[in-house]
């Protein structure tokens, strides 16, 4: 059987190609990624990626496994696959991974839902199983959001860690009818990474009484009706920090797209190195100037965390 080509709102899932080997090596040869994968050694070498890619088409031809690249535009961001159970052809095991900088943006859920729909509809699967490390809360959340139920706890040998690890086991039976993905209202906010002359980034702590209180985030806020992101950020920085910036001082860097429980957040991130005025916490929030390599020490909302890697690369 041939590998499918699947598309979602933001992603394309396709068969792996030899040209994907270098990107796969760079993404997987990261212990934060490989350490969560049972069948991947660490360090991971590019030759391993080439060999694995070559094997995926043979596995599909034998009906043993269907492993796909997760791509966004022309960029490989991860992989996902179903490995069939030889003793029970109606059962398959789900596995997936994403490069670290693509975590927390809903891509795993999006890719998983597409592959499950294909697996249940085209492969004729009756049941899909999966597992996740007991401390891998992100993967557990993905599985539950996609309809998996926890069935127990076990142990599994992890090549990347050279030892047996505790895992939670999950399963999902074929739905009578695949439910459409829940549509969440879109919330557009804008954020700014303010960088001082020493290369430090300003973080603000969410005060008590607000959602995600105690988390550290980039200054910014919601757009008013009719506002551009730049105009909203100029207003928010004045209201929050009592500083004046102009649109010419705001350079777009990246954006975050994250599904929270009741809304989907879209957040452009700008960088600002020049402003006028003396900065102060107008709303009583705590402020901290943080070196880029120390930002991981500050707990941040899920939407903000993936932007840290982008900043670290820039700074």
N, C-alpha and C positions, 0 to 999 in steps of 0.2 A: 504494500500500500504506500502511496506517495504521501509526503508531508503536506499539510494544508498551508494556505496563505490566509491569515485571519486579520481583520482590521477592527479597531475600536475607535472611540472618539479621538484619542491622542496617539495611539500606538499601532504598529504593524507587527504581526507575529509571522515569521517565515522560517523556512529551513536554513540551517546554518551553512555558511559558505567559507571556503578556505581563507578568503580575505578578512574574515572575522577574528582570526586567531590572535593577532596582535592586540586588538581591543579587548578580547576576552582575557588574555593574559594580564593586561594592565588592571582590569577590574577585579579579577579573582585573586590575584597575587597581593591580597590585602587581608590581613588576618581577621579584621572585623567582618569580612565577607566569608572567607574560606573557613573560619572557625565555626561558622554555623552550618556547614555542609558536611554530611557524614562521609560521602564518597569522594571527597576532594582532598588531596594531600597539600601540605604547606611546608616549605615554599612551593608555589605553583609555577611551572615553567612553560614557556611558549610552545615547546614541542608537545607538551601534554595537551594543550589546547588544539593544536593541529591534529593530533591523533584522535581526540574526542570528536572533533567536527567530522572527520572522515568516517567515524563509526556510526554517527547518527543516521545516515542514509541507509546503511546496511540494517540497522535495527528496525527502521521503519519498513523496509522491504520484507523483513521477516515477521512484521507485526508485533515486535517485542517492545518497542519504545518509540515515542513520538516526541522529539525534543526540538524546540524552536527557539530562534533568536527573538528577543524582545527589542524592537527598534523604535526610535522616535526620529522621524525624518530619515537621514542616512546614518544615524548614530546608534550603535549597539549599546543598550543600557543594561542588559541582563539576559537570562535564559529561563525557559519554563518547559516542563515536559511531563508526559504520562508514561510510566513503565508498566506494561501489562503483567498480570499474574499468570504464569504458565499453567498452574494447577486450576485456575479459575479464570477463564477468558473474559468473564463479565466484570472483572475487578482490575483496577489499575492504581498505581501509586503516583501521587502528585509531588513534584519537586520544582523549586524555582529559586532564583537568586537575582538580586539587583546590585549594581555598583553602589558603593556607599553614598555618593552624592545624589543618588536618585531615590533615597529612602524618604519615607514620610510624605509622599506626594500623591499617593493613591494609585501608582502605576502597577503594583503587585496585584491589587484587587481587580483592576481593570483587565490585566492580562489573564488572571486566573479565571474570571467569569467567562471570558471568551473561550478559553481552552476547555473549560468544563462543558459549556454548551456544545462545543464540537465533539467532545468525548462522549457525552450522553446521547447526542443526536446522530452523529455519523459513525462513531465506533460501536455504538450500541452498548455502552457500559451500563451496568446496573449499580455499581458502587465504586467510589473513589476513596482511598485512604491517604493519610498524610501524617507527618510527625513534626514536632518542633521542640527544640531544647527548652527545658523548663524555665530558663531565664530569657528566652527569646520572645519577649512580650509582643514585639511588632509582628512577627510571623504568626503567632497565636491569634492576634487581632485580625489579621488578613483572613485566616481560615474561617474564623467565626463569622466575619462579615460576609463571606461568600457562601455561607450555609452549612459549614461543617460543624459537627457536634463532637465534643471531647468524649472519648470512649474509655480512657484509662491512662496509665502511666507505665513506662517501660524503660529499658536501657538499650543503647545502640552504640556500636563501635564507630568512633569518629577518626578517620584517617588524619585529618588536619590537627587533631589534638593528641593522637597516639594513645588514646585511652577510651574506656567506656564511659558514656555520659547518660544522665537521666533525660528522658524525653516524655512529652505528652503525646498521646496518640489521638487521631481524629478520623472521622469517616463521614461520608455524605452519600446518601442513597439517591438514585435517579429520581428527580422530581417528576410528578405526574405531568406538569407543564412548567417549563423554565420561566420563572418569574422575571419580568423586566427589571433592570437596575433601578433602584429608587432615585428619583430626581430630587436633588436638593436645591434650595434657593441659592443664588450666587451672591456673595458679598465681596465687594471690591474695596480693598484698602490699599494704602501706599505706605512704604517704609523707607527709612534713610539710614545708611551707614555713614555716620559722621566720623571723619578720620582727622586726627590732629597731626601736628608736625613731627611727632615721634612715631607715627604709624599705628597709634592706638585707636580703637574703635569704641564709640560711646554706646553703652547699653543702659536701658532704663528698666527698673523693676516694677512690675504691675502691683499696685497697692492693694491692701486688704479690701474686701468687698466687691472686687471685680472678678470676672471669670479668669481662671488661670492665675490667681493672686500668688505673688512670690516669684513668678517666672520672670526671666530677663529677656528683653526684646529690643528690636531696633525702634527708635522713635518714629511716630507716624500716626495714621488713623484713617477713618472712613472718609470717602469722598462725599461731598454734598452734591445734590442734584445739579447737573450742568458744569461741575468742576472738572478740570483736567487733573491728571495725577500730579503734575508739577505745581499747579495752583493749590491743590489740597495740601501738599507737603509744605509749601511756603507758609500756609495758614497754620498747620499743625505745629510746625517748629516754633512759630511765634507764640502760640498758645501754651505749648508744653515747656519750652526752654527759653523763651524771651529772646530769641536770636532772629536776625533778619537774613534771609538768603534770597537769591534771585534764581530764575530758571536757568541762567547761564552757568550757575555754580552746581547744578544737579546733573550728574551723569548716570544714565540708566545702566545697570549692571546685569541684573537677572530678574527672575520672578519666582514666586512660590505658588503652587496650586495644590491645595490640600482639602480633603473632605473631612470636616468635623461631623459630629453626630447630627446636628440640625441644619447645617449650611455648608456650602462649598466656598472656601476662601481663595480668592485670586489676589496676589499681593506683589506688585512691581517693587523692586528694590533699587533705589538710587544711591549714589555715593556723593558725599559733599565734603570738600576740603577747605572751603572758604565761607565765612559768615561774618556778620557784624553784630556787635553787642557782647555783653557779658552773660555767659550761659548760667542759668539757674533753674532749679526744679520748681516750676511755677505751681504744679499740681501736687507737690509734696512727695513725689516719687524719688526713690533712691537712684542715684546715677553712678556709673562706674566706667572709667577708661580702662580698656582691656586690650592686652596684646593679642594679636590674632591666634597665636599658638596656645593661648590660655582660655579661649572662649568656650572650649568644651567643658570647662569647670563650672560654667554658669548654666543652670537649668533653664531651658528655653521652650517656648511653645512648639508643638510639632511642625507648624508651618515655617518657623524661623530656622530650625536646626539645619535643613539642607543647604541654606544660603551661606552657612559658615564656611563650608569647603570652597565655595566660589570666592569669598573674601580672602581666605588664606592664600589661594592661588594668585590673586591679584596683588596682595600686599607682601 
